[in-house]
Amino acid sequence: MSAPPVSVDSPSALTRSLFSLMSARGAGLFLRIAASLIAARIAGPEAIGFVAWIGIFSMYALWFTGGVFNGAERLVPIRRAQDRGAEVQHVWGVASMVCLLSVATCVLLGAAAWLLLFQDEASRVLAWKLLCAGTLSGITLFMNYASAVFTAENRLSQLNRLFFLEGVLWWVFLPLAWGGTPGLTLRTLLVALLPAVICIVRARAFYRPAWNGPTARILVRDGLPILFSRFLLLLSFGLDRTLIAFLMDDRSLGYYVLAISVIGLMRIFQYAISRVLIPALGRVYGSTRNPRKVARTTLQSLLPLLLILLPCIVIAWFLMEPVTRWLLPEYLPGVPAGRIALISGALISVLGTNIFYVTIGRQKTLSAMLIAGLLVQAAVSFFLFARYGTLESFAWGLVAGAATSTLLVNGGILYYALRPE
């Protein structure tokens, strides 16, 4: 179970790894978005909104892991840098066991909700939503475990292939969109399930459930604060959809999700930064214990992103309305909100640098910064929605929250990088 040491600590190596992961993630997301546009034209806004609704719960299901996956991502690179590879087997054993239990919990909760609500005719739609949400959440947790393995063990090429495969599967199962809401839901579950199965097969050497009490306590102690901060980061991009799901209807959510789908393409930057920096910063911190060096390594990853983000936003802003009018005129009500939310795409993208705080053990500081952003987002969203009642209210809230978090997170890293030894 040992991994060969691969150095990605130099600026050029970081940039190569970053662009490799962004290319694979970007190709997969581009395939997904293109297929989603066709599916949206076939199925309609309400079906798209239904699928978006069941996908929201995957973000909240992460709490069933207790932060163990996050603790493993941080601990494994550090242990390997300290020549303590023998302890890694216990780490993956505990993480495997938690994966199995958390997946079972999601599926069983979804099934229990279906059994309780299905008998009431007025609640049958909600029953199906919760059953699908529990199933999808369980599948997603399998993917999260495999992603933790590939990241901590510096097997980014595995992630590259996985991302591209996922994009291809959105096209393979595209014909299911003609089945309306049931077909679109089945397509979503299948696209999630097949990569999850492949991940477990590829990571089978690390998937050997076993319990080790001391290791479990360390992983929870280290990982729970990381999970909290990462959940806050996810919530910064999911709070708007959660509010729309409960304050508006499936059709409105369908308009919004499709309009801001291009932002998902921009979020490859955030994901790529975090995946590349986790092993790189772990090695720097494990060998030096110097936050200043870790901060400077973190900032090296931002330059190539800043050079391409602005052109992407400008192009997307001008193309969104004419492309929607040409291909999906039914979704035009979501374009104004989508254009506003584009601003947040750049801000959220550079939040991948939050891994700096995770690496040096300053999760509480990171959490405080992200909470500040979420409070701003919620306040702006509720205020504008109460006054105007439009989708644009949530888009402006997203921008305000993302701006707050981004300035705080990266300003703090810059402080660490510039402060004297």
C-alpha positions in Angstrom: 0.0 0.0 0.0 3.0 2.3 -0.2 3.0 5.0 -2.8 6.2 6.1 -4.7 7.3 9.6 -3.6 6.5 12.0 -6.4 7.6 15.6 -6.0 5.2 18.3 -7.1 6.5 21.0 -4.9 8.3 23.1 -7.5 6.2 25.8 -9.3 6.6 24.2 -12.7 5.5 20.8 -11.3 2.6 22.3 -9.5 1.5 24.1 -12.7 1.8 20.9 -14.8 -0.3 18.9 -12.3 -2.8 21.7 -12.0 -3.4 21.9 -15.7 -3.5 18.2 -16.1 -6.2 17.9 -13.6 -8.1 20.9 -14.9 -7.9 19.6 -18.4 -9.4 16.2 -17.4 -12.0 17.8 -15.1 -12.8 20.4 -17.7 -13.3 17.9 -20.5 -15.6 15.8 -18.3 -17.6 18.8 -17.2 -17.9 20.1 -20.8 -19.3 16.8 -21.9 -21.6 16.8 -19.0 -22.9 20.3 -19.6 -23.3 19.7 -23.3 -25.3 16.6 -22.6 -27.3 18.4 -19.9 -28.3 21.1 -22.4 -29.8 18.4 -24.7 -31.5 16.7 -21.8 -32.9 20.0 -20.6 -34.4 20.6 -24.0 -35.9 17.1 -24.0 -37.2 16.8 -20.5 -38.1 20.4 -19.5 -37.5 22.7 -16.5 -39.5 20.7 -13.9 -37.7 17.4 -14.6 -34.3 19.2 -14.4 -35.4 20.8 -11.1 -36.5 17.4 -9.7 -33.0 16.0 -10.4 -31.3 19.1 -9.0 -33.5 18.7 -5.8 -32.3 15.1 -5.1 -28.7 16.1 -5.7 -28.7 18.8 -3.0 -28.7 16.2 -0.2 -25.3 14.7 -1.3 -23.6 17.7 0.2 -25.2 17.2 3.6 -24.5 13.4 3.6 -20.8 14.1 4.1 -21.5 14.5 7.8 -22.1 10.8 8.1 -18.4 10.2 7.6 -17.5 12.2 10.7 -14.6 13.8 8.8 -12.6 10.6 8.5 -12.1 10.9 4.8 -10.8 14.5 5.3 -8.5 13.4 8.1 -7.1 10.7 5.9 -6.4 13.2 3.1 -4.4 15.3 5.5 -2.7 12.6 7.5 -1.5 10.2 4.8 0.9 12.6 2.9 2.3 13.9 6.2 2.9 10.4 7.5 4.6 9.3 4.3 6.8 12.4 4.4 7.8 11.4 7.9 8.6 7.8 6.9 5.7 6.4 8.9 4.0 4.6 6.0 3.2 1.6 8.2 0.5 3.7 10.0 -1.2 4.4 6.7 -2.8 0.9 6.5 -4.7 1.6 9.7 -5.9 4.9 8.3 -7.4 3.4 5.1 -8.9 0.5 7.1 -10.8 2.9 9.3 -11.8 5.1 6.4 -13.1 2.0 4.5 -15.2 1.0 7.4 -16.7 4.5 7.8 -17.4 4.5 4.1 -19.3 1.3 4.3 -21.4 2.4 7.3 -22.1 5.9 6.0 -23.3 4.6 2.6 -25.6 2.1 4.3 -27.0 4.9 6.5 -27.9 7.1 3.5 -29.6 4.3 1.6 -31.5 3.1 4.6 -32.7 6.6 5.5 -33.9 7.1 2.0 -35.8 3.8 2.0 -37.3 4.5 5.4 -38.5 7.9 4.2 -40.1 6.3 1.2 -41.9 3.7 3.3 -43.3 6.4 5.7 -44.5 8.8 3.0 -45.5 6.7 0.1 -48.8 5.6 1.6 -50.0 9.2 1.6 -51.0 10.1 -1.9 -50.2 13.8 -1.3 -46.6 12.9 -0.2 -45.7 10.4 -2.9 -43.6 12.8 -4.9 -41.6 13.8 -1.8 -41.3 10.0 -1.0 -39.6 9.3 -4.3 -37.4 12.4 -4.0 -36.1 11.3 -0.6 -35.5 7.7 -1.8 -33.5 8.9 -4.8 -31.7 11.5 -2.7 -30.6 8.8 -0.2 -29.5 6.5 -2.9 -27.5 9.2 -4.8 -26.0 10.4 -1.5 -24.7 6.9 -0.7 -23.2 6.5 -4.2 -21.6 9.9 -3.9 -19.9 8.9 -0.6 -18.2 6.0 -2.3 -16.8 8.5 -4.8 -15.7 10.8 -2.0 -13.8 7.9 -0.4 -12.0 7.0 -3.7 -11.2 10.6 -4.3 -9.6 10.8 -0.9 -7.5 7.8 -1.7 -6.3 9.0 -5.1 -5.6 12.5 -3.7 -3.7 11.5 -0.6 -1.7 8.8 -2.5 -0.9 11.3 -5.2 -2.6 9.3 -7.9 -4.1 12.2 -9.8 -4.0 10.4 -13.1 -6.6 8.1 -11.7 -8.8 11.1 -11.0 -8.2 12.4 -14.5 -9.5 9.2 -16.2 -12.4 9.1 -13.8 -13.6 12.6 -14.6 -13.4 12.0 -18.3 -15.3 8.7 -18.0 -18.1 10.5 -16.0 -18.5 13.0 -18.8 -18.8 10.3 -21.4 -21.5 8.5 -19.4 -23.7 11.5 -19.5 -23.9 10.9 -23.2 -24.2 7.2 -23.0 -27.3 7.4 -20.9 -28.7 10.5 -22.7 -31.6 8.6 -24.3 -33.1 8.1 -20.8 -34.0 11.8 -20.9 -36.9 11.0 -23.2 -38.4 9.2 -20.2 -39.2 12.5 -18.5 -38.5 12.9 -14.8 -38.2 9.1 -14.0 -35.8 8.6 -17.0 -33.7 11.7 -16.1 -33.5 10.5 -12.5 -32.4 7.0 -13.5 -29.7 8.5 -15.8 -28.3 10.6 -12.8 -28.1 7.5 -10.6 -26.4 5.3 -13.3 -23.9 8.0 -14.1 -23.0 8.2 -10.4 -23.0 4.5 -9.8 -20.7 3.2 -12.6 -17.7 5.5 -11.8 -18.2 4.6 -8.1 -17.9 0.9 -8.8 -14.8 1.5 -10.9 -13.3 3.7 -8.2 -13.7 0.9 -5.6 -12.1 -1.6 -8.0 -9.2 0.7 -8.7 -8.7 1.6 -5.1 -9.3 -2.0 -3.8 -5.8 -2.2 -2.3 -6.9 0.6 0.0 -10.4 -0.6 0.6 -10.1 -3.1 3.4 -12.6 -2.3 6.2 -11.0 -2.7 9.6 -11.4 -0.9 12.9 -8.6 0.7 14.9 -9.8 2.8 17.8 -6.7 5.1 18.2 -6.5 5.7 14.5 -10.2 6.5 14.3 -10.0 9.0 17.1 -7.0 10.8 15.4 -8.9 10.9 12.0 -12.0 12.3 13.6 -10.1 14.8 15.7 -8.2 16.0 12.6 -10.9 15.5 10.0 -14.0 16.9 11.7 -12.8 20.5 11.6 -11.7 20.0 8.0 -15.1 18.5 7.1 -16.7 21.5 8.8 -14.7 24.0 6.8 -15.1 22.0 3.5 -18.9 21.7 4.1 -19.0 25.5 4.5 -17.1 25.8 1.2 -19.6 23.5 -0.5 -22.5 25.3 1.1 -21.2 28.6 -0.3 -22.1 27.2 -3.7 -25.1 25.2 -2.7 -27.0 27.5 -0.3 -28.6 29.3 -3.2 -30.0 26.1 -4.7 -31.1 24.9 -1.3 -33.0 28.1 -0.6 -34.6 28.0 -4.1 -35.6 24.3 -3.6 -37.5 25.2 -0.4 -38.7 28.7 -1.1 -39.7 28.3 -4.8 -40.7 25.3 -7.0 -39.0 22.7 -9.2 -39.5 24.8 -12.3 -37.7 27.8 -10.8 -34.9 25.5 -9.6 -34.6 24.1 -13.1 -34.3 27.6 -14.6 -31.6 28.5 -12.1 -29.6 25.3 -12.3 -29.3 25.4 -16.0 -28.5 29.1 -16.1 -25.5 28.7 -13.7 -24.3 25.4 -15.1 -21.4 27.2 -16.8 -20.2 28.2 -13.3 -19.7 24.4 -12.7 -17.2 24.5 -15.5 -15.3 27.3 -13.8 -15.3 25.4 -10.5 -12.8 23.0 -12.0 -10.2 25.6 -10.9 -11.2 25.3 -7.3 -11.3 21.5 -7.4 -8.0 21.2 -9.3 -6.2 23.6 -6.9 -7.3 21.7 -3.8 -6.6 18.2 -5.3 -3.1 19.2 -6.4 -2.2 21.1 -3.2 -3.3 18.5 -0.7 -0.3 16.1 -1.3 2.1 18.9 -2.2 1.4 21.0 0.9 1.3 17.9 3.0 4.9 17.1 2.0 6.1 20.7 2.5 4.5 21.0 5.9 5.5 17.4 6.9 9.2 18.1 6.2 9.5 21.8 7.3 6.6 22.6 9.7 6.9 26.1 8.2 3.6 27.9 7.5 5.4 30.6 5.5 6.8 28.1 3.0 3.4 26.4 2.8 1.7 29.8 2.1 4.2 30.6 -0.7 3.7 27.2 -2.3 -0.1 27.8 -2.2 0.1 31.2 -3.9 2.2 29.7 -6.7 -0.9 27.9 -7.9 -3.0 31.0 -8.3 -1.1 32.8 -11.1 -2.0 30.5 -14.0 -5.7 30.6 -12.9 -5.9 34.4 -12.7 -4.6 34.7 -16.3 -7.5 32.7 -17.8 -10.5 33.3 -15.4 -11.4 36.8 -16.6 -11.6 35.9 -20.3 -13.8 32.9 -19.5 -16.2 35.1 -17.6 -16.5 37.7 -20.3 -17.1 35.1 -23.0 -19.7 33.3 -21.0 -21.5 36.5 -20.1 -21.9 37.5 -23.8 -22.8 34.0 -25.0 -25.3 33.0 -22.3 -28.3 34.9 -23.6 -28.0 34.2 -27.3 -27.1 30.5 -26.8 -30.1 30.0 -24.5 -32.4 31.8 -26.8 -31.2 29.7 -29.7 -31.1 26.3 -28.0 -33.3 26.5 -24.9 -35.8 29.4 -25.2 -37.9 27.8 -22.4 -35.1 28.6 -19.9 -34.7 32.3 -20.7 -36.2 33.3 -17.3 -33.0 32.0 -15.7 -30.5 34.0 -17.8 -30.4 37.2 -15.7 -29.6 35.2 -12.6 -27.0 33.2 -14.4 -25.2 36.3 -15.6 -25.0 37.7 -12.1 -23.8 34.3 -10.7 -21.0 34.3 -13.3 -19.2 36.8 -11.1 -19.2 34.3 -8.3 -17.6 31.7 -10.5 -14.2 33.4 -10.5 -14.4 34.1 -6.8 -15.3 30.6 -5.8 -12.7 29.1 -8.2 -9.8 30.6 -6.2 -11.2 29.4 -2.9 -9.4 26.1 -3.6 -6.5 27.7 -1.7 -8.4 26.9 1.5 -6.3 23.8 1.7 -3.5 25.9 3.1 -5.4 26.3 6.4 -6.2 22.6 6.5 -2.6 21.7 6.0 -1.2 23.9 8.8 -4.1 23.0 11.2 -5.9 26.3 11.2 -9.3 24.9 10.4 -11.0 27.1 13.0 -9.6 30.2 11.2 -10.8 29.0 7.9 -14.2 28.1 9.2 -14.7 31.6 10.7 -13.8 33.1 7.3 -16.3 30.8 5.4 -19.0 31.4 8.0 -18.6 35.1 7.5 -19.2 34.6 3.8 -22.2 32.4 4.3 -23.8 34.9 6.7 -23.4 37.6 4.1 -24.8 35.4 1.4 -27.8 34.4 3.5 -28.5 37.9 4.6 -28.3 39.3 1.1 -30.4 36.5 -0.4 -33.2 36.7 2.2 -33.3 40.5 2.0 -33.5 40.7 -1.8 -36.0 37.7 -2.1 -38.3 39.3 0.5 -38.3 42.5 -1.4 -38.3 41.2 -5.0 -39.1 37.5 -5.0 -36.9 36.7 -8.0 -34.1 34.2 -8.8 -31.7 37.1 -9.1 -31.9 37.6 -5.4 -30.1 34.3 -4.8 -27.5 35.0 -7.5 -26.6 38.4 -5.8 -26.4 36.6 -2.5 -24.0 34.1 -4.0 -21.8 36.9 -5.3 -21.7 38.8 -2.0 -20.9 35.7 0.0 -18.2 34.5 -2.4 -16.5 37.9 -2.4 -16.4 37.9 1.4 -14.9 34.4 1.7 -12.4 34.8 -1.1 -11.0 38.1 0.2 -10.7 36.7 3.8 -9.1 33.3 2.8 -6.6 34.6 0.3 -5.8 37.7 2.3 -4.9 35.5 5.2 -2.6 33.3 3.1 -0.9 36.4 1.8 -0.3 37.6 5.4 1.4 34.2 6.2 3.5 34.4 3.0 4.8 37.9 3.8 5.3 37.8 7.5 8.9 37.4 8.7 10.3 34.1 9.8 
